[in-house]
Amino acid sequence: MLALRLTRAARPAVQLRRLLVAAASAGTGFLLLGSLGYALGHSATPGAGALRLAWCVAPLAATAYLALAVARTDPGTRPRPGLSAVGLGPARLMAISALTTALSCVLGSMVALMFFLHLRGDITGMPFDGDGAKLLAADQPLPVPAALTLLLLAPAVASLTVALALRPSERRSGARWYDTALGRRPAEAPEPPADGKAAGAADGEHTGEAVGESLGEPEAVAVPPAPREAPAGFPWGVAALAGGLAVQAYAGRVTPAPSLAALPAEGAAVLAGWMLTALGLVLAAPGLTYLAGRLLQCAQPGALRLLAGRVLMAEATRIGRPLGVLCAVASAVFAMTVLYDRSAPPFGPLTLLATLVVAGCTLATLLTAAVEARQTRADTNAALLRLGAPATMLRSAAALRAGALLAVFGPLTLLIAYLSALPTTR
């Protein structure tokens, strides 16, 4: 009941993000049911049905990733003063987040089931009655237990992902977490000074030195340290990326070039190469984001470039991973478009739906991560404004960060897409 109350009382922006999770769950559920319908209509070739079901792993993972990003930005499940006193500790808030995610995904699964039965012709009275009867094997009885099991995959995977990612660890559930939840400062934190300007330094902004110097008050703000280490995983990402491209190049030696319709025989190596390439991009993207922040601060930077660069370095992991996923999806879509445009059959409706679900979830996850980063910087931005920094400076820094990321990931995406499509266009 508490999860329902928190869901109902959320702001419109939060409700919109939850509706995006429900829409992603609906698309994924329909794809899973479509795989079941294909298996029912092609019982003589069970391998093809299993392969279509395996293809649903990508939309399922994208839906779970979006659900986790939305759960992280949900203000209703954040520690606030007084929650621990009424029994809402870290474990209870994690359970509420998982339950809220499950409710959103169950709503999407119900919508998917309704449209599936409608397109099969089992439900009438709406437009497009039975238009997908041939594709969804309307002449075969629908196994209800199998359909319900597939529909529960998206809610189960998404809620389990949220529960595991937000589970309270010993560090999180100790005295520091409860002090924060009760509105007290941790014991190791210094008491806030009386000076209002020095209080901005206690908030922990990453760019106080730059703004203080630009305002002619270098002593007004303590100099906070920049992030000391780059995000881990960059060497492994480069290795996985090189391995994926090598696998795709080896698969391109087959004459004629393998097609997605020929899976799992000739085209399996191409798919394995794409998956390895995507893993490499996800692992290497935080390091590239950190590097973009470093490059912004080179060659005698001013306050604006220092502000943008320090923020990129501090948020390299939070922003970099969704950027890596987006880069991988864009590269794969481009490669598939080139492949299908040559000689293979055009995109089918389920393939198009899967592409829209993965691409939409990736873009929504990136935007949600940007919202989370903005929420994390709220205290920093407030401290900078108190110091006299103009609001246009914060907007200019955001535009500069976006330009730096586009300059790094744009050419990389085009290069990976070209190299991925090269073996299939010969």
C-alpha angles and dihedrals in degrees: 000000000000091000090052091050092049090048093050095045096050123117121261093256091054091047090051091054090049090050088053088056090049091050091050090049090050092053092046092047091051090051091051091049089046089056088051091051091050091050091051092051094045103041090148091066107044092166092067092052092049090050092053089050090051089053088062090069090083096055090042092053091045091052092050091048091052091047090053092050091050092048091053091055096044107118092196093071099043123111110265134172111285099016095105090051090060094046100266098130126159095279092051093049090049090052091050090051091050092047092048089051091049091051092052092048094046089054090053092047091053090052090049092052092050093052092044093054090043094053091046089055095244090118118044137183098075134087119279093028109185095351090137096044094117095043094046097042097245090175090066124074113252114241102229098199092052092047093050091047092053092046091053093054096082096048092044096048094043096047092044090051091051092047093050095045095046098037112133113251125200091263093048096046097046131094094295094059093047092046089053092046091051093049096252127127117247115263093246093052116097120244113263113261121240094241111094094214093051088050087067088061091052089058088070102238114179097218107043094118093056096046093043091054092046090053093048092248106104093157094052094080130043114239108250118205120254118238104288102206134039117239113278121246102053096116091047090049092052090048093049091046092051091046092051093050090047091052091050092048090051091049089052090066089077112102116243098030113257117262129209088239089063095061137164093025115048098005098052093088091052091052092047089051092050092050092049090048091051091050090052092051092050092050095044099042097081090053091049090050090051089049091051088055090050092050091052090059099048126103102036100312124205127223094279096053092042090052093049094042096048091050092051091050093048093047098038095119097041094049100027099063096054088045090054091051091048091049091050093048093047091049093049093047091051092048092048091048092053091046096050094040091062108056113318124099117281123261114292123220094259092046090050091048091050090050092050092048094050095043094043093048091048094051092044090049091052092050091047090051088052089053090050091050091050091051090050091052094048094103092045093051091047090052091050091051090050089054090057101260110154117246090233088064091061091049092047090051090052091050090048091052091050091049093050092050091048091050091053103038100033098067090037091056093049092047094049091045091051093047091046093051095041097083092051097049100058 
